[in-house]
């Protein structure tokens, strides 16, 4: 993987590339980011450039023998450690599944990985045997690259066995690079944190998500804007929403609010309720999340008059108009009901009853 293939994080990618060019490669680094925010792709792109034989100004070349092998995750000096399930004890027993998963879902999260290896109800962890194997293989001389590179994905799952790695982190063999990846620093041993250079990776912005959907998935700009606004900066969530989003959420919300607040044809509104209730649990949850996001931004705009931070112009105009109807006390009640609606649908509540209940609250709070 190259930096050019990693979504967003422009300034961070430039910083990482420059550190390689200037020879400032710290031997132990911790890439810290929430799920779906690019920590693993960034680590892979960084590792690829480190061993590239012909790097360009801010990236690996992508064409040398090293880059080609790194793209398939088969470079002799690239090693992976990740959570596994019993009875297997080491990552090498799942390396084929791991490579296939990286090729298909490089932004994957912990649960997605466990689904890939059919963990069912088993919990993944990184065993003490695995940590000892890391020490053994990094003690060997590199085969074909400038660096031996060890990527540990899911550092939180090392547990107390992580203490075995302390000496390696403090005094690694020559030309060795350890890249640890984690979502939650609070679950990592303080002794490990103190021995690594921590690189904090921010959540994706709504603009980065929407731009990537347009560029990579050929998504309609309006739909990309809507998904970017409710994906919580998580590319995995954005892709999932993209696969499910058959409707224009903004138009759907306008139609729903008009049906609630205006004396429109009741038959037309009932047809809309039927359409929403039959769309499925996930699309309905997405509608509630989008509605909640619009309300929150309308409230912020009403009391700060600051430009709503959303990618789409149509959403921005709608948020400003909706702000005229916002009443701080009533809007909090409506937001609470939206959260309840989401909760009920998540637990298989009757969609029509949930929507009619929400209809009454919309009339009460915005009418």
Long-range contacts (C-beta under 8 A, 24 or more apart in sequence): 1-41, 1-44, 1-45, 1-48, 1-70, 1-71, 1-106, 2-45, 2-48, 2-49, 2-59, 2-60, 2-62, 2-67, 3-42, 3-45, 3-46, 3-49, 3-58, 3-59, 3-60, 4-59, 5-41, 5-45, 6-38, 6-41, 6-42, 6-45, 7-38, 7-41, 7-107, 7-204, 7-208, 7-209, 7-212, 7-216, 7-235, 8-38, 8-204, 8-205, 8-208, 8-211, 8-212, 9-38, 9-42, 9-201, 9-202, 9-204, 9-208, 12-42, 12-199, 12-201, 13-42, 13-45, 13-58, 14-58, 16-42, 16-45, 16-46, 16-49, 16-199, 17-49, 17-57, 17-58, 17-59, 18-58, 20-46, 20-49, 20-50, 20-55, 21-55, 21-57, 25-50, 25-147, 25-177, 26-197, 27-172, 27-176, 27-177, 27-178, 28-169, 28-172, 28-178, 28-180, 28-195, 28-196, 28-197, 29-177, 29-178, 29-179, 29-180, 29-196, 29-197, 29-198, 29-199, 30-155, 30-179, 30-180, 30-181, 30-182, 30-185, 30-188, 30-192, 30-193, 30-196, 30-197, 30-198, 30-199, 31-179, 31-180, 31-181, 31-182, 31-199, 31-201, 32-182, 32-183, 32-185, 32-198, 32-199, 32-200, 32-201, 33-181, 33-183, 33-200, 33-201, 33-202, 33-203, 34-183, 34-203, 34-233, 34-234, 35-109, 35-110, 35-183, 35-234, 35-236, 36-107, 36-109, 36-204, 36-233, 36-234, 36-235, 36-236, 36-237, 36-238, 37-107, 37-201, 37-202, 37-203, 37-204, 37-233, 37-234, 37-235, 38-107, 38-201, 38-204, 38-235, 39-181, 39-182, 39-183, 39-201, 40-102, 40-106, 40-107, 40-108, 40-153, 40-181, 41-106, 41-107, 42-201, 43-151, 43-179, 43-181, 44-70, 44-73, 44-102, 44-106, 44-151, 46-179, 47-78, 47-149, 47-151, 47-177, 47-179, 50-145, 50-146, 50-147, 50-149, 50-177, 51-75, 51-77, 51-78, 51-145, 51-146, 51-147, 51-149, 66-144, 66-145, 72-99, 72-103, 73-98, 73-99, 73-102, 73-103, 74-99, 75-144, 75-145, 75-149, 76-142, 76-143, 76-144, 76-145, 77-142, 77-143, 77-144, 77-145, 77-147, 77-148, 77-149, 78-145, 78-149, 78-151, 79-134, 79-137, 79-138, 79-148, 79-149, 79-150, 79-151, 80-150, 80-151, 80-153, 81-126, 81-130, 81-131, 81-134, 81-150, 81-151, 81-152, 81-153, 82-113, 82-124, 82-126, 82-152, 82-153, 82-154, 83-110, 83-113, 83-114, 83-124, 83-125, 83-126, 83-153, 83-154, 83-157, 84-117, 84-124, 84-125, 84-126, 84-127, 84-130, 85-114, 85-117, 85-119, 85-122, 85-123, 85-124, 86-122, 89-127, 89-129, 89-130, 90-127, 90-129, 90-130, 90-133, 91-126, 91-130, 92-133, 105-236, 107-235, 107-236, 108-236, 109-236, 110-154, 110-183, 112-236, 124-154, 124-157, 125-157, 125-159, 126-152, 126-154, 126-157, 126-158, 126-159, 126-161, 127-161, 128-161, 128-164, 130-161, 131-158, 131-161, 131-162, 131-164, 131-165, 132-164, 134-165, 134-168, 135-164, 135-165, 135-168, 138-168, 138-172, 138-173, 138-176, 138-178, 139-173, 142-175, 146-175, 147-175, 147-176, 147-177, 148-173, 148-175, 148-176, 148-177, 149-176, 149-177, 149-178, 149-179, 150-176, 150-177, 150-178, 150-179, 151-179, 151-181, 152-178, 152-179, 152-180, 152-181, 153-181, 154-181, 154-182, 155-180, 155-181, 155-182, 155-188, 155-192, 156-182, 156-183, 156-184, 156-187, 156-188, 158-188, 158-189, 158-192, 160-189, 162-188, 162-189, 162-191, 162-192, 163-189, 163-191, 165-192, 166-191, 166-192, 166-195, 169-195, 169-196, 170-195, 202-233, 203-232, 203-233, 203-234, 204-231, 204-233, 204-234, 204-235, 205-233, 206-231, 206-233, 206-309, 206-310, 206-311, 207-311, 209-233, 209-235, 209-238, 210-311, 210-312, 211-311, 212-238, 213-238, 213-242, 217-242, 221-312, 222-248, 222-250, 222-312, 222-314, 223-248, 223-249, 224-311, 225-310, 225-311, 225-312, 225-314, 225-315, 226-250, 226-290, 226-312, 226-315, 228-310, 228-311, 229-290, 229-293, 229-310, 229-311, 229-312, 229-315, 230-286, 230-289, 230-290, 230-293, 240-282, 241-286, 244-280, 244-282, 244-283, 244-286, 245-283, 245-286, 246-279, 246-283, 247-279, 247-283, 249-286, 249-287, 249-290, 250-290, 250-312, 250-314, 250-315, 250-318, 252-276, 252-287, 253-287, 253-290, 253-291, 253-294, 254-318, 256-291, 256-362, 257-362, 257-366, 259-359, 260-359, 260-362, 260-363, 260-366, 260-367, 261-362, 261-363, 261-366, 261-367, 273-352, 273-355, 273-356, 273-359, 274-352, 276-351, 276-355, 277-351, 277-352, 277-355, 278-351, 281-345, 281-346, 281-348, 281-351, 284-345, 284-351, 285-342, 285-345, 285-346, 288-338, 288-341, 288-342, 288-345, 289-342, 291-338, 292-335, 292-338, 292-339, 292-342, 294-318, 294-319, 294-322, 295-322, 295-326, 295-331, 295-334, 295-335, 295-338, 296-335, 298-322, 298-323, 298-326, 298-331, 299-323, 299-326, 299-328, 299-331, 302-326, 303-328, 325-366, 327-365, 330-364, 330-365, 330-366, 331-365, 333-361, 333-364, 333-365, 334-361, 334-362, 334-365, 334-366, 337-361
